[in-house]
Amino acid sequence: MHPKAVLDACAELVREALVFDHPADAVAARFFRAHRGLGPRERATLSDTLFAVLRRKLQYEHFAPSGSGPRERRLAILGFGGPRDFLFSALTPQEKEWLQQCDAVAPSDLLERHRHNLPEWLVQPLRAQLGQDFWPLADSLLGPAPLDLRVNQLSAKRAEVQQELKAAGIESQPTPHSPWGLRVQGKPSLNRADAFTRGAVEVQDEGSQLLALLLDARRGEMVTDFCAGAGGKTLAIGAGMRNTGRLYAFDTSAHRLDALKPRLGRSGLSNVHPVAIAHERDERIKRLAGKMDRVLVDAPCSGTGTLRRHPDLKWRQNQAAIDALATLQLAVLQSAARLLKPGGRLVYATCSLLAQENEAIATAFSAAQPTFVAVPVAAELERLKVAGADGLCAGEDGRFLRLWPHRHATDGFFAAIWQRQA
């Protein structure tokens, strides 16, 4: 495809995504369906360009007015995801000179907002939480996330799968904390790998794997993944149960649960029961009250821990949305807690960086539910033989799991554990 046509397509995709009426990955998927002539290389360039613009939106918008041509074209030039010589062959002499001038600007000469590229509603609480560690986090959010796989412990062993992937040209290393994880080098086409098609591996961030590990579901138990989504943690939990017992996958979105079906088919699991519910007080939940051994609440959240993968989230939300989520999170957690039998384990988790969605919710729940006793996460991770457990936790006595992209090379995750007393 001619470089000018690729750049034009990048500019059009950027224009459509910056409306922010749909998630960026959905906008890209729709764009690719409408432009079927784009090959794999062109689609990769367009995706990389779009996500670079979303990650560095404030910086690029600062540079853009000094250029010429449509705004979306200028942003696409600044964030172009292909080779620089390929891009230069699509530019006018004036555009080349302008881009070189932009490249020459030292980061230290930029205002802070043009360096961190975060909205103010997010900057303030993160600075309050992290202090000087704010800048390492902000820098980490400007890059892509690693690609982690979870080996299906029901049917495969990590070392064997690693060797199989290597033979297929896919290099990986064991994840430092999850006993099930492999971190893949580069961006291989996993869908064609036999290990993927037969269900030996699933794409899942190491932090997400640790959440399933913390639930510690056992053989023969009754377990609920309360906000299952597309089921990544559901599959990990089911494999940990060795395909025994009964595992409910609840979600308010039947569409998200539909995405679980092909993954469930590959996994070899037969103990998973997906159930679409209307809300957290659905009658189907009430009928199971007091019957569950384990409940995971991976609550609806801002997703700020996944900004490397979904940078549009920081531009599609605001403080009012976070306030509404916090109210929902506590309601969902309280409803899910009713499912547990005495002695049962409850895990609350988010992929948010914000204390308002994490520690504040856990504290409010503990205050309202005296029959639920907090279990320190650090001690549980040590019991589960997770390497470096103390470094993954925060709060008194390692009360909470607290994963940060810049510290742990995972998505940002939070988790708290309680045990229900009689």
N, C-alpha and C positions, 0 to 999 in steps of 0.2 A: 504494500500500500504506500502511496506517495507520502512523503513527510508532511506536506501541506495538508493533505486530507486527514492524516492522523491528528495533527494539531487542531484542525477545525473540529474534529470529532471530540477531542479532549475539551475544547472550549464549550461545545454544546452540552456535554455531560456535566461539566462544572456549572453551567447556567441552570440546568434542570435541578441539580442537587442543592444549590444555594437557595432555592425556594423554601427548603426545609419543611415540606409538607409530608414527606415520607422518609424513613431511614435511608441512609446513603447506599447501603448495599442493595436495598430493594430498588432504588432509582437506577443503580448500575445494571442490575439484572433486567429491568424493564428496557433499558436503553439497548442492551445487547440483544434482546429478543427482537427489537425493532430494527436492528442493524446486523442481520445474520451474516453479512459478508465479512465481518471482522474476524480475523484469525486469532489463535491463542496469544500470539505475541502482541498484537494490537490491543486485545482486551486487557492484557496485563499492563500495558503502558497506560491505557485509559484509567484503569483502577488505581494504579500507583499515583498517577497525576491527581486524580480526584482526592485521594486520601492525604496526599501531601498538602494540597490546598486547604483541606479541612483542618489538618493539624496545625498549620502555620497561617491561618486565615488573617489574623491581625497584622502579622508582619507583611504578608503579601499585599494586603489592602493598603498598608502604609506606603509600599513601594509603587503600587499600581498607578496612582495619579500622575506620576512623572513619565509614564510611558504613553504610547499612542495606540489607537484602535479600540475595539470593544473591551469592556472591563473583563469579561470572562476569558477572552483571549490572553490578556495580560496576566491574569491569575494562572492560566494554564501554562503559559511560558515559564513563569516563576517556579511552578511545581512540577514541571514536565518529568515524567517517570522513565523516559527512554534515554538512550545515549545522547550526550551533548552534541556530537557532530551531526547526528540525525536531526536533532532539533534545529541546529544552526542552518541546515539546508532548507528549512521551512520559513526562515525569518528574513525580513528586510534588513538592509544595512542599519537603518535607524533602530530597529528592534534589537539587533545584535549589540550595538553600542550601549543601549539602555540596559540590557541584561548584564553585560559585563560591569557596568557601573553599580548595579544592584549587588552583584556578587562581591564587589570590592568593599562593601560596607561591613565594618567589623561589628560583631554582636555587641561588643562593649559600648558602641556608639548609639545603640538603639535604646528607646525607652523600655522600661521593664515590661509593660504590657505587650510590646512587640517582640520581646524575648520569650516570655512564658506562654503567650498565645492562649490564655485562659480568660473566661469571662469573670468579671469582678465578683459575682455572686459565689463563685467557686474559689477564687483566690483568697478571700478573707478567711473562711473557715480552715482552709488548708494551711495557711500561714500560722493561724492560731494553734493548730495541732502539731505542726512540724518545726516551726521556728526556722533555723538556718538550713534544715533539711528540705525545706520547700523547693529550693532550686535544683537539687539532684532529682527530685520527683518531677518537677516541671520539665527538665531536660529529657528525662526518660519517656515522658508522654509524647514527645515529638518524634519518636521513632516507632518502628513496627514491633509487634509482639513476637516472641518465639513461637514455633509450632511444636506443640507437645502432643504425644499420643499416649493413650492408656492401653496397656496390653490386657486383653480379656483373660483374667486369671482362671476363668472357668475352662478354657480350652487351650491355653498357650502359656509359655514361660518367657519372661522378658529377655533373657540372654539368647534364647533360640530365635525369637522374633527379630532381635537386633541383628543377628547374623543373616537371617533371611532377607531383611531389608538391605543390608550391605551388599549381598549378592545381587540384588535388584538395582544397585546403584544409588541407594538411599542411605546416607550416613546419619548416624544418630548416637546419642550418649544417654546413659541412664540419668533420669532426673535426680537431683541431689536429695530430695526429701520423700517423694512418693515412691513406694516400692513397686508400683505398677507402671511408672512413666518412662517414656523415651523422648528426648528432645532432638528434633530433626534439624539437620543443617540445610539451609536454602529453602526453596519452594518446590519440592518435587510434586509430580502428579500422583498423589496417593490413591486416587480412585481406581487407578489401573493396577495397583499392587495387589497380588494375591492375598497377602496378609490382611488387607483391608476388605476385599470383596468376600472373604470367607468369615469375617468377623473376629479375626485375631487381634485387631487394633481398632480403636476409635479415636478421633481427634478430640482431645480434652485437655485444657490447661492444667498444669500440675496443681495449682491451688484448688481447682474444682475437684480434683482427685482426692485431695486431703480432706475436703468436706465429707465426701462419701466414707472415707476411712474413719473419721471421727464419729460417725453414726454407729459404727462397729456392729452392724446388723449380723445376727447369728443364724445358723441353720434352723429351719422350722419356725421362725418367729413370724409375727404379724407386724408389718412395717408399712409406713406411709411416706411417700415423697409428696409433700403437700402442694408444692408449686413446681410441678415436674417439668413444665416447658417441653422442649424437644427431647428430654429424657437422658441427657448425658450422665447425670448423677444416678438416675434410676438404674441404668445399665450397670454402673459400677457397684451399686448396692446389691442388685440381684446376683451378680457374679460372686460377691462376697458371701452371700447367703447360700452359695453352691446350688442355686436353682431349686431351693426348697422353700417351704413356708409360703407366705402370700404377701406380695408387694403391690400396694396400690399406688398408682401414679395419677394424682389429682391435678387438674388445671382448669382454669376458667376459659381457656381457649382450645376449642376442639381442633382448630387449625394447627396449633403447636403440637398437640398430641398426635395428629396425623403424621407429623414429621418423625415421630418416634417409631412408627410402624416398620419402615424398612430397616432401621437400625436394630429394632427388636428381632426382626427376622434373621439378620446376620449374626446376632449375638448368641443364639442357641438357647435363650432363656424362655421358660414357659411359666414362670411364677409371677410374671408382671401383669397387672390388670389396669390398663389405662381407663380413667373415668373423667369425663368432662363434667364440671360442676358449674352452677350458676353464680355462686359466690361462696364466701367462707362459711356461711351459715346454712348451706345446702342440706336438705333432708337426708341425703345419702351419707353425709358426714355424721349427722346426729345419730344415725342408726349404728355407727361404729364407735360411738363414745365409750371410753373406758376399756377398749379391746386391744389397743396397739401396744406392742413392746417398744417400738422405736418410731419417732416421727422427725423427719427433716423438713424444716421450713426455710427454703431458699427463697426469701421473700421478694416480691416485686420491688425494685429499687431504681435508683438513678443510673446505675451502670457506670458510675464514674471510675470504677476500677478497671474498666475495659476500654478506656479512651484511646489506647494505642490501636485497638481493633475497630472501634466505633467512635472516631473523633467528632462526628456530627452531634453526638449526644450533648456535648458541652454548649452547642449553639441552639439546640432544640428544647432546652429546659431553662428554668429559672427558679428563684427561691420559693415562689408560691407552689411550684410543682413539687419541690422537696418537702415542703410543709405538708402537702396533701399525702405524699407517699409515707411520711412518718406516721400519720394518723392511720393509714391503711395497714402499715406494717405491724403496728401494735395490735390492731383488731384481728389480723390474720394469725398472728402468733397466739393470741388468747384463744381463738377458735380451735386452732390446731392442737393446743394443749389439752383440750377436752377429750381428745382421742386416746390419750395415754392411760394405761392401767397403772396401779401402784407399782413402783420400782422401774417404770419405763423411762426411757431416755428421750429428751427433747433437744434438738439442735436447731438454733436460729442462725441463719447465714445470709449475707448479701455480697454482691460484688460492687459495693460502694466504698469510697474512700472517706465518707463523711461521718463524723461522730454522731450527728443527728439521726442518722439511719442505723447506727450500730450500737455503740456504748449506751446512748440515751435510751434506745428501745429496750436493751437488755436490762438496764437499771430500772426502768419503769415497770417492766414485766415482773422482775423479782420483787419489787415493792408491792405489787398487786396480787401476787401469787405465792403466799408463804409456804404452801405445800410443795413448791418446786425449789429444790436445793441446788445451788450453783456447783458445777464440777469444773475445777481448773483445767483448762485445755492443755497447758504445758505438761501436767502430770499424765494426762491421757495420751498425748503424743509420745511421751517417754515409754509408757506401758506398751504402746503399739510399735515401739522400736523405730520411731521416725528420727532420722539423723538431725542434729541441730535443733531440737525441739524448743529450747529456751529462746533462741533467736527468731522464732516464728510467732512469738506471743507477746502480749502487752497486758498492762494492768497488774494489780497486786497478785502475787503468787502465780503469774502467768494465766490470769483469769480468762483472757480472750485470745483467739487466733487473730493475728493482724498481719496480713501479707501486703507488701508494697512492691510495685513494679521496679523501683530503683534499688531496693534492698534485696529482693528475693527472686527477681527475674520471672515473676508470675504476674497474672492479673492481680488487681487489688481485691482482697477478700477479707471478710470478718466472719467470725463464728463464736457463739457462746453455747454452753451445754448446761442442761439441768437434769436432775433425776427427780421424778415424782415420788413423794413419800406417801405412805398409807393414809 
